[in-house]
């Protein structure tokens, strides 16, 4: 990519074979990896030195989510002391967690073991995306974030996330192969 412009409300999909640099690009855009040569323009400020940019206001969700010992709710709200229950309720719907929390023995206050050992890979990823959306940052990076979720559910959640992104005028960059 020689030129990438991301505006509020944009949804960008990066698709390609494994090893083609999609995740590396997300790492660069999020500040997790420093490139050797790059010109960055942000909000009409041109040719910024990449090392001087303060990367904030983004949330990065990849396929390997970290699950903390605690409840499902704590893992979504990131142990927020002043929980936003309205936002939590909306995020649970978006990530299709309502059915999971009603049909299984899991509840919002159910304890999760370290690394989510008592959850499936897809459940862990849905909790990870819920956490990502709950954080309320303007830029959302999803890097194969639903790779362990069955295809029909993945499509539903992705559609919900896109609607959410448009509703709140956020930027969404999705990596998929």
TALIN-V853991 format. One record per backbone hydrogen bond with DSSP energy under -0.5 kcal/mol. NH is the residue of the N-H (numbers start at 1). CO is the residue of the C=O. E is the energy in kcal/mol with one decimal. If there is no record, write none. Layout:
nh: (NH,NH)
co: (CO,CO)
e: (E,E)
This chain:
nh: (6,7,9,10,12,14,14,15,16,20,25,26,27,28,29,30,31,31,32,33,35,40,42,45,46,48,50,52,53,55,56,59,61,61,62,63,65,67,70,72,73,75,76,77,78,79,80,83,85,88,89,90,91,92,93,94,95,96,97,98,101,102,103,104,110,112,115,116,117,119,124,125,126,127,128,129,130,131,132,133,134,135,136,138,139,140,141,142,142,143,143,144,144,147,149,154,155,156,157,158,159,160,161,162,163,164,165,166,167,168,169,170,171,172,173,174,175,176)
co: (4,5,170,7,172,12,174,13,176,17,21,22,23,24,25,26,27,28,27,27,33,48,45,42,44,40,48,49,50,53,54,139,59,141,60,143,63,65,112,110,108,71,72,73,74,74,77,81,83,84,85,86,87,88,89,90,91,93,92,92,97,98,99,100,107,70,67,113,114,116,120,121,122,123,124,125,126,127,128,129,130,131,133,57,57,171,59,140,173,61,141,142,175,144,146,150,151,152,153,154,155,156,157,158,159,160,161,162,163,164,166,165,138,10,140,12,142,14)
e: (-0.5,-0.5,-0.6,-2.3,-3.2,-0.5,-3.7,-0.6,-1.2,-1.7,-2.3,-1.9,-2.5,-2.1,-2.8,-2.1,-0.5,-1.0,-1.7,-1.6,-0.6,-0.8,-1.8,-1.9,-0.6,-3.0,-0.6,-2.0,-1.2,-0.8,-0.7,-2.3,-0.5,-3.0,-0.5,-0.7,-0.8,-0.6,-1.3,-1.4,-2.8,-2.0,-1.8,-3.1,-0.8,-1.9,-0.7,-0.7,-1.1,-2.6,-2.3,-2.0,-2.6,-2.4,-1.6,-2.3,-2.4,-1.6,-2.7,-0.7,-2.7,-1.6,-3.2,-1.5,-1.9,-3.9,-1.5,-2.6,-1.1,-2.4,-2.3,-2.1,-2.2,-2.1,-2.3,-2.5,-2.2,-2.4,-2.2,-2.5,-2.4,-1.5,-1.3,-0.5,-1.9,-2.9,-3.0,-0.5,-2.8,-3.1,-0.5,-0.8,-2.0,-1.6,-1.7,-2.8,-2.3,-1.8,-2.7,-2.6,-2.2,-2.1,-2.7,-2.3,-2.2,-2.5,-2.7,-2.3,-2.8,-2.1,-1.1,-2.6,-3.1,-2.5,-2.7,-3.1,-3.1,-2.6)
